[in-house]
């Protein structure tokens, strides 16, 4: 990782300035918070409530600064959902290709699709809408993560929950990335807050938690596993405790959530005809419980997140030793979704860890909440004078481990510019946008295009598309090697990126392809080629020979 950072610095000295600024900001932030909340030696004539407000405001400010820093980042996959939103707003239903007899569920974020139909109906730019909406959702996550933390820790120690949340910048990257991450995280955090609040108050009926759990599962269908796991372990816990009032409360909550999910599931099954969303069939592709790509993804996540994981392991040991019922209950409920999330990711293929570990971000609120017990331990051991007597070793570790983890966490900014460079490819997006407009303006509306990237180009061109990855094509999702199926449809254009070696081999070597298609245009994507340097992303555009069209207009656009 360090060698990559040094290479980026050589190519762009601006990255060094960014690293220095990030590091200074976060070192100062940690020193102030440590002195204010752990050592309590800072001379501030402020009430506790004022300190809490100032710190939460600082966390929100840091998150917004990160959001602004990553503002240019938007993943191409986001426009897959937006295309479904556009077709919904235009009256075609939640489909990828309008006027099709076999609708395909190429998304797994139903509520995100529906919500993003609103700006299209109101003629508001979709990118501006989701950026603002996502940042607002993230602010709610920060506030409610703190409120959730106060259920287990002192008011001041709980402030480390939102602090760790905003400093873990992959979350802030995906807040503006275009996918459902901010809605997924905010709904889960708020649901957990109300769940623990309801359990503490021993209400017989769940007031609000079921609403936000329902929002969570409608935002992403596989969240049903998380929600059932959380509610299920809560029911078992209170069954063991023989607390009938809270047991009834959580059973009612689970019944309501199950009813809402059942209604949604019946609709989607009757409309699409499959038990799982189409991306599941396209991404799984194996009967192995653990795939090589999944294992590599989880291990890289562990390396990148190791400061928080150090605090996590330390906190788990301390909580188990404390035997405090409130903390043990929190640990039991929080660990379940983490295990579920990791298990799902280990099974899937086609991960790209360079884009901020999106598939494991749902676990971060749980990891952070447990990890913050380290600061509770540190607050109880304020004297940091070194004493190496055998009897003091355990006490010394109680001081050292959280501080060491904090120091490592401060090093996170060193990788922020590197992640930015590897994810924010403005040049690619701009060229895709130009290509989409050319397709729309110079080709009839019934033109068919086969391509892997089903985001920006399909969204803006509004033509008919065949998804070579199979995410939006039920045939290719279940039979990835069936490229005769593509050629039999005789698409006017086949787009192939140079890095898609498997597709190039399977399609371009087909006799039918060689007889009927020829190269039409090559789009050079220099920025992403220079940034990644592992393989080229140049786009080869093949045109069917019988389709009469010259490439002059396309050449002029990219001059």
MARFI-341860 format. One line per 4 residues: for each residue x, y, z of C-alpha. Coordinates in nm, 3 decimals, always signed. Each point is the difference from the previous one (the first is absolute). Example, Ala and Ser with C-alpha at 12.3 -4.5 7.8 and 13.67 -1.06 7.14 Angstrom:
MARFI-341860
+1.230/-0.450/+0.780  +0.137/+0.344/-0.066;
This chain:
MARFI-341860
+0.000/+0.000/+0.000  +0.282/+0.243/+0.090  +0.173/-0.059/-0.334  -0.322/+0.089/-0.181;
-0.033/+0.319/+0.205  +0.358/+0.102/-0.086  -0.065/-0.064/-0.370  -0.310/+0.221/+0.010;
+0.194/+0.277/+0.178  +0.267/-0.006/-0.272  -0.266/+0.033/-0.268  -0.194/+0.274/+0.179;
+0.161/+0.212/+0.277  -0.350/+0.131/+0.085  -0.070/-0.336/+0.164  +0.279/+0.066/+0.253;
-0.165/+0.329/+0.097  -0.333/-0.180/+0.043  +0.160/-0.267/+0.219  +0.167/+0.261/+0.223;
-0.321/+0.202/+0.039  -0.208/-0.309/+0.081  +0.255/-0.120/+0.254  +0.027/+0.337/+0.177;
-0.379/+0.035/+0.027  -0.052/-0.346/+0.146  +0.297/+0.012/+0.239  -0.126/+0.329/+0.144;
-0.355/-0.140/+0.022  +0.113/-0.308/+0.191  +0.222/+0.199/+0.237  -0.281/+0.242/+0.089;
-0.255/-0.276/+0.050  +0.242/-0.211/+0.202  +0.085/+0.290/+0.229  -0.364/+0.105/+0.033;
-0.160/-0.338/+0.060  +0.269/-0.233/+0.129  +0.256/+0.212/+0.185  -0.246/+0.286/+0.065;
+0.288/+0.248/+0.036  -0.098/+0.236/-0.277  -0.111/+0.334/+0.139  -0.332/+0.053/-0.171;
-0.265/+0.199/+0.179  -0.274/-0.194/-0.168  -0.280/-0.214/+0.131  -0.012/-0.365/-0.094;
-0.299/+0.063/-0.226  +0.191/+0.269/-0.189  +0.301/-0.229/-0.040  -0.223/-0.275/-0.139;
-0.164/+0.238/-0.249  +0.337/+0.139/-0.111  +0.145/-0.349/-0.046  -0.301/-0.128/-0.193;
+0.017/+0.313/-0.213  +0.369/-0.069/-0.063  -0.080/-0.359/-0.102  -0.264/+0.124/-0.242;
+0.246/+0.258/-0.136  +0.271/-0.264/-0.050  -0.245/-0.227/-0.181  -0.114/+0.284/-0.228;
+0.362/+0.090/-0.075  +0.061/-0.363/-0.097  -0.318/+0.005/-0.210  +0.121/+0.313/-0.178;
+0.344/-0.156/-0.051  -0.158/-0.309/-0.158  -0.280/+0.197/-0.168  +0.114/-0.084/-0.354;
-0.019/-0.371/+0.075  -0.304/-0.180/-0.136  -0.002/-0.366/-0.090  -0.132/-0.104/-0.339;
-0.218/-0.261/+0.173  -0.203/+0.278/+0.163  -0.152/+0.083/-0.337  -0.134/-0.356/-0.027;
-0.237/+0.081/+0.286  -0.064/+0.344/-0.148  -0.103/-0.157/-0.332  -0.258/-0.209/+0.185;
-0.111/+0.321/+0.176  -0.030/+0.182/-0.332  -0.209/-0.275/-0.157  -0.222/-0.004/+0.310;
-0.046/+0.378/-0.019  -0.076/-0.024/-0.373  -0.273/-0.257/+0.056  +0.177/-0.315/-0.124;
+0.021/-0.161/+0.343  +0.312/-0.109/+0.187  +0.175/-0.148/-0.304  +0.343/+0.045/-0.158;
-0.109/-0.015/-0.364  -0.342/+0.159/-0.067  -0.269/-0.191/-0.191  +0.150/-0.340/+0.077;
-0.199/-0.319/+0.050  +0.242/-0.138/+0.261  +0.085/+0.261/+0.265  +0.324/-0.068/+0.187;
+0.072/+0.101/+0.359  +0.352/+0.127/-0.059  -0.002/+0.204/+0.320  -0.013/-0.098/+0.367;
-0.084/+0.342/+0.145  -0.376/+0.036/-0.054  -0.066/+0.300/+0.225  +0.304/+0.185/-0.138;
-0.137/-0.048/-0.351  -0.344/+0.129/+0.099  +0.137/+0.304/+0.187  +0.219/+0.099/-0.292;
-0.302/+0.005/-0.230  -0.116/+0.312/+0.189  +0.261/+0.245/-0.139  -0.055/-0.138/-0.351;
-0.374/+0.067/+0.032  +0.082/+0.352/+0.125  +0.258/+0.052/-0.277  +0.284/+0.038/+0.252;
+0.352/-0.112/-0.094  +0.040/-0.349/+0.144  +0.367/+0.046/+0.098  -0.061/+0.323/+0.194;
-0.304/-0.159/+0.169  +0.168/-0.314/+0.129  +0.317/+0.182/+0.113  -0.199/+0.240/+0.220;
-0.245/-0.267/+0.116  +0.285/-0.238/+0.090  +0.192/+0.262/+0.197  -0.317/+0.078/+0.201;
-0.046/-0.372/+0.073  +0.362/-0.019/+0.112  -0.054/+0.284/+0.248  -0.289/-0.196/+0.152;
+0.231/-0.304/+0.024  +0.257/+0.203/+0.194  -0.255/+0.142/+0.244  -0.180/-0.328/+0.064;
+0.323/-0.197/+0.027  +0.093/+0.228/+0.289  -0.345/-0.042/+0.157  +0.033/-0.376/-0.040;
+0.345/+0.012/+0.162  -0.141/+0.174/+0.308  -0.211/-0.311/+0.061  +0.319/-0.185/+0.096;
+0.265/+0.259/+0.085  +0.031/+0.333/+0.177  -0.111/+0.305/-0.197  +0.356/+0.109/-0.075;
+0.144/-0.341/-0.086  -0.296/-0.057/-0.234  +0.132/+0.290/-0.209  +0.272/-0.232/-0.127;
-0.267/-0.200/-0.187  -0.079/+0.274/-0.255  +0.366/+0.104/+0.000  +0.119/-0.344/-0.112;
-0.290/-0.008/-0.245  +0.106/+0.320/-0.178  +0.372/-0.082/+0.013  -0.062/-0.331/-0.174;
-0.011/+0.183/-0.330  -0.113/-0.289/-0.227  -0.344/+0.065/+0.151  +0.027/+0.367/-0.095;
+0.116/-0.102/-0.348  -0.313/-0.210/-0.055  -0.229/+0.266/+0.141  +0.053/+0.185/-0.330;
+0.059/-0.312/-0.212  -0.356/-0.025/-0.129  -0.111/-0.331/+0.153  -0.230/-0.075/+0.293;
+0.276/-0.006/+0.266  -0.103/+0.318/+0.191  -0.367/-0.105/+0.017  +0.098/-0.353/+0.104;
+0.232/+0.118/+0.278  -0.225/+0.277/+0.133  -0.310/-0.221/+0.013  +0.190/-0.276/+0.185;
+0.156/+0.239/+0.252  -0.332/+0.173/+0.073  -0.181/-0.335/+0.023  +0.255/-0.127/+0.254;
-0.031/+0.318/+0.204  -0.378/-0.033/+0.028  +0.026/-0.375/+0.058  +0.225/+0.038/+0.305;
-0.208/+0.296/+0.118  -0.318/-0.209/-0.018  +0.164/-0.292/+0.177  +0.128/+0.224/+0.280;
-0.342/+0.160/+0.046  -0.166/-0.344/-0.013  -0.281/+0.113/-0.229  -0.238/-0.279/-0.096;
-0.024/+0.132/-0.355  +0.296/+0.107/-0.216  -0.054/+0.362/-0.094  +0.253/+0.092/-0.267;
+0.266/-0.270/-0.039  -0.213/-0.212/-0.233  -0.045/+0.299/-0.233  +0.374/+0.047/-0.051;
+0.072/-0.373/-0.014  -0.262/-0.019/-0.276  +0.162/+0.292/-0.182  +0.330/-0.186/+0.031;
-0.122/-0.323/-0.160  -0.183/+0.190/-0.276  +0.319/+0.195/-0.067  +0.195/-0.320/-0.056;
-0.174/-0.336/-0.012  +0.283/-0.202/+0.157  -0.030/+0.216/+0.313  -0.286/-0.228/+0.101;
+0.270/-0.239/+0.122  +0.150/+0.271/+0.223  -0.336/+0.110/+0.137  -0.122/-0.354/+0.070;
+0.336/-0.076/+0.162  -0.021/+0.305/+0.228  -0.365/-0.049/+0.093  +0.043/-0.377/+0.028;
+0.292/+0.018/+0.242  -0.189/+0.262/+0.203  -0.300/-0.233/+0.027  +0.222/-0.289/+0.111;
+0.173/+0.223/+0.253  -0.322/+0.113/+0.165  -0.143/-0.350/-0.023  +0.300/-0.112/+0.204;
-0.052/+0.293/+0.239  -0.373/-0.083/+0.022  -0.090/+0.366/-0.053  -0.345/-0.036/-0.156;
-0.066/+0.369/-0.068  +0.315/+0.059/-0.209  -0.030/-0.347/-0.155  -0.349/+0.089/-0.123;
+0.126/+0.337/-0.120  +0.269/-0.152/-0.224  -0.232/-0.276/-0.127  -0.255/+0.264/-0.105;
+0.277/+0.200/-0.168  +0.119/-0.306/-0.192  -0.357/-0.086/-0.107  -0.060/+0.353/-0.133;
+0.334/+0.003/-0.185  -0.068/-0.348/-0.138  -0.344/+0.106/-0.123  +0.139/+0.306/-0.181;
+0.279/-0.206/-0.154  -0.245/-0.273/-0.105  -0.219/+0.249/-0.185  +0.306/+0.138/-0.179;
+0.137/-0.348/-0.074  -0.332/-0.121/-0.145  -0.012/+0.303/-0.229  +0.359/-0.036/-0.123;
-0.031/-0.378/-0.050  -0.321/+0.039/-0.199  +0.157/+0.278/-0.209  +0.350/-0.141/-0.062;
-0.054/-0.371/+0.059  +0.317/-0.080/+0.197  +0.067/-0.065/+0.366  +0.314/+0.218/+0.010;
+0.086/+0.321/-0.188  +0.184/-0.062/-0.326  +0.338/+0.138/+0.127  +0.012/-0.284/+0.254;
+0.006/-0.261/-0.278  +0.257/+0.203/-0.196  +0.235/+0.059/+0.295  -0.024/-0.329/+0.187;
+0.078/-0.245/-0.277  +0.143/-0.260/+0.238  -0.112/-0.259/+0.252  +0.302/+0.066/+0.220;
-0.067/+0.157/+0.338  +0.324/+0.196/-0.037  +0.134/+0.131/-0.330  +0.356/+0.112/-0.058;
-0.111/+0.352/-0.092  -0.227/+0.019/+0.304  +0.277/-0.110/+0.236  +0.246/+0.246/-0.152;
-0.255/+0.279/+0.035  -0.061/-0.073/+0.370  +0.374/-0.028/+0.074  +0.072/+0.334/-0.171;
-0.283/+0.154/+0.199  +0.160/-0.136/+0.316  +0.338/+0.149/-0.089  -0.148/+0.339/-0.084;
-0.230/+0.010/+0.305  +0.251/-0.147/+0.247  +0.003/+0.300/+0.244  -0.373/-0.042/+0.060;
+0.038/-0.380/+0.005  +0.267/+0.034/+0.272  -0.247/+0.197/+0.209  -0.273/-0.251/-0.089;
+0.191/-0.303/+0.130  +0.115/+0.194/+0.307  -0.357/+0.115/+0.071  -0.150/-0.347/-0.043;
+0.247/-0.146/+0.251  -0.070/+0.278/+0.250  -0.379/-0.024/-0.041  +0.006/-0.376/+0.053;
+0.212/+0.046/+0.312  -0.223/+0.277/+0.134  -0.309/-0.223/-0.010  -0.211/+0.316/-0.004;
-0.343/-0.098/-0.131  -0.056/+0.318/-0.202  +0.329/-0.041/-0.185  -0.035/-0.375/-0.048;
-0.343/+0.051/-0.156  +0.143/+0.266/-0.232  +0.290/-0.226/-0.098  -0.229/-0.295/-0.070;
-0.233/+0.202/-0.222  +0.280/+0.187/-0.183  +0.219/-0.301/-0.078  -0.274/-0.189/-0.189;
-0.030/+0.243/-0.298  +0.380/+0.022/-0.026  +0.026/-0.379/-0.034  -0.286/-0.005/-0.252;
+0.154/+0.280/-0.210  +0.343/-0.164/-0.015  -0.156/-0.339/-0.086  -0.192/+0.149/-0.293;
+0.305/+0.181/-0.136  +0.217/-0.312/+0.025  -0.246/-0.178/-0.230  -0.013/+0.261/-0.276;
+0.225/+0.069/-0.296  +0.093/+0.308/-0.204  +0.109/+0.223/+0.288  +0.219/+0.305/-0.045;
+0.157/+0.099/+0.332  +0.154/+0.316/-0.146  -0.339/+0.171/+0.016  -0.023/+0.024/+0.376;
-0.138/-0.341/+0.111  -0.362/+0.086/-0.079  -0.123/-0.354/+0.061  +0.122/+0.000/+0.361;
-0.105/+0.353/+0.095  -0.331/-0.123/+0.152  +0.212/-0.152/+0.279  +0.178/+0.323/+0.090;
-0.259/+0.149/+0.242  +0.004/-0.328/+0.194  +0.381/-0.019/+0.000  +0.026/+0.360/+0.114;
-0.256/-0.032/+0.280  +0.179/-0.299/+0.151  +0.347/+0.152/-0.053  -0.085/+0.318/+0.190;
+0.003/-0.195/+0.325  +0.379/+0.041/-0.029  -0.042/+0.368/+0.080  -0.217/-0.085/+0.300;
+0.287/-0.215/+0.127  +0.248/+0.278/-0.077  -0.213/+0.255/+0.185  +0.022/-0.218/+0.311;
+0.380/-0.014/-0.027  +0.096/+0.365/-0.037  +0.349/-0.019/+0.148  +0.226/-0.076/-0.296;
+0.328/-0.006/+0.192  +0.195/-0.308/-0.096  +0.033/-0.263/+0.272  +0.148/-0.331/-0.112;
-0.058/-0.201/+0.315  -0.163/-0.336/-0.061  -0.310/+0.101/+0.192  -0.052/+0.303/-0.223;
+0.038/-0.168/-0.342  -0.374/-0.053/-0.044  -0.071/+0.361/+0.099  +0.268/+0.120/-0.241;
-0.154/-0.200/-0.285  -0.335/+0.160/+0.079  +0.165/+0.335/-0.070  +0.229/-0.096/-0.284;
-0.229/-0.196/-0.235  -0.269/+0.268/-0.051  +0.266/+0.272/-0.039  +0.198/-0.209/-0.248;
-0.318/-0.064/-0.200  -0.077/+0.374/+0.002  +0.349/+0.074/-0.130  -0.046/-0.253/-0.281;
-0.341/+0.149/-0.079  +0.163/+0.339/-0.050  +0.204/-0.160/-0.280  -0.319/-0.062/-0.202;
+0.029/+0.336/-0.178  +0.322/-0.125/-0.161  -0.210/-0.223/-0.224  -0.290/+0.239/-0.069;
+0.163/+0.166/-0.304  +0.093/-0.343/-0.136  -0.361/-0.121/+0.028  -0.114/+0.325/-0.159;
+0.226/-0.049/-0.300  -0.105/-0.363/-0.046  -0.374/+0.070/+0.019  -0.063/+0.348/-0.135;
+0.046/-0.029/-0.374  -0.167/+0.317/-0.120  +0.151/-0.039/-0.346  -0.166/-0.341/-0.045;
-0.340/+0.127/+0.113  +0.021/+0.302/-0.229  +0.091/-0.215/-0.301  -0.276/-0.247/+0.081;
-0.244/+0.292/+0.016  +0.114/+0.125/-0.343  -0.027/-0.350/-0.145  -0.351/-0.037/+0.144;
-0.112/+0.325/-0.161  +0.147/-0.108/-0.332  -0.187/-0.331/+0.019  -0.325/+0.182/+0.077;
+0.037/+0.269/-0.267  +0.142/-0.202/-0.290  -0.182/-0.332/+0.035  -0.368/-0.103/-0.008;
-0.171/-0.078/+0.332  -0.022/-0.374/-0.080  +0.380/-0.036/-0.027  +0.142/-0.285/+0.208;
+0.334/+0.025/+0.182  +0.187/-0.279/+0.185  +0.230/+0.124/+0.276  +0.126/-0.076/+0.352;
-0.042/+0.346/+0.157  -0.374/+0.044/+0.037  +0.010/+0.339/+0.171  +0.071/+0.339/-0.153;
-0.023/-0.099/-0.368  -0.334/-0.188/+0.020  -0.150/+0.263/+0.233  +0.066/+0.296/-0.230;
-0.026/-0.171/-0.342  -0.337/-0.170/+0.074  +0.058/-0.281/-0.252  -0.054/-0.376/+0.041;
+0.290/-0.173/+0.179  +0.134/-0.353/+0.047  +0.195/-0.027/+0.325  +0.311/-0.209/-0.069;
+0.057/-0.050/+0.375  -0.351/-0.135/+0.035  -0.112/+0.227/+0.284  -0.290/+0.120/-0.213;
-0.035/-0.308/-0.219  -0.149/-0.319/+0.145  +0.154/-0.227/-0.266  +0.358/+0.123/+0.044;
-0.038/+0.016/+0.380  -0.049/-0.376/+0.014  +0.216/-0.093/-0.300  +0.294/+0.235/-0.027;
+0.166/-0.178/-0.290  -0.302/+0.014/-0.231  +0.129/+0.269/-0.234  -0.177/-0.157/-0.298;
-0.312/+0.135/+0.169  +0.138/+0.353/-0.046  +0.097/-0.046/-0.363  -0.336/-0.157/-0.085;
-0.167/+0.328/+0.099  +0.220/+0.183/-0.253  +0.061/+0.319/+0.200  +0.103/+0.297/-0.212;
+0.291/+0.069/+0.236  +0.213/-0.214/+0.230  +0.214/+0.196/+0.246  +0.296/-0.186/+0.151;
+0.247/+0.146/+0.250  +0.357/-0.113/-0.043  +0.011/-0.135/+0.355  -0.295/-0.233/-0.066;
+0.231/-0.271/-0.134  -0.246/-0.283/+0.058  -0.272/+0.172/-0.200  +0.243/+0.093/-0.278;
+0.113/-0.361/-0.026  -0.352/-0.143/-0.003  -0.157/+0.247/-0.239  +0.269/+0.117/-0.239;
+0.115/-0.355/-0.071  -0.348/-0.105/-0.109  -0.024/-0.050/-0.376  -0.337/+0.176/-0.007;
+0.155/+0.303/+0.164  +0.294/+0.011/-0.241  -0.232/-0.031/-0.300  -0.248/+0.267/+0.106;
+0.183/+0.255/+0.217  +0.290/+0.237/-0.052  +0.173/+0.260/+0.215  -0.183/+0.332/-0.018;
+0.179/+0.219/+0.253  +0.251/-0.025/+0.285  -0.056/+0.223/+0.300  +0.320/+0.058/+0.195;
-0.050/+0.042/+0.376  +0.340/+0.138/+0.089  -0.082/+0.121/+0.351  -0.111/-0.334/+0.142;
+0.277/-0.182/-0.189  +0.257/+0.230/+0.160  -0.150/-0.028/+0.348  -0.045/-0.377/+0.020;
+0.285/-0.112/-0.229  -0.098/-0.365/+0.051  -0.188/-0.031/-0.327  -0.149/+0.227/-0.262;
-0.361/+0.117/+0.002  +0.000/+0.113/-0.363  -0.340/-0.057/-0.156  -0.030/-0.180/-0.335;
-0.324/+0.070/-0.184  -0.101/-0.262/-0.256  -0.280/+0.061/-0.250  -0.201/-0.258/-0.189;
+0.093/+0.029/-0.368  -0.354/+0.029/-0.134  -0.068/+0.310/+0.212  +0.074/+0.301/-0.220;
+0.175/+0.266/+0.206  +0.335/+0.178/-0.016  +0.213/+0.086/+0.300  +0.072/+0.357/-0.114;
-0.238/+0.162/+0.248  +0.140/-0.211/+0.284  +0.358/+0.089/-0.090  -0.090/+0.371/-0.001;
-0.148/-0.025/+0.350  +0.322/-0.141/+0.147  +0.245/+0.219/-0.189;
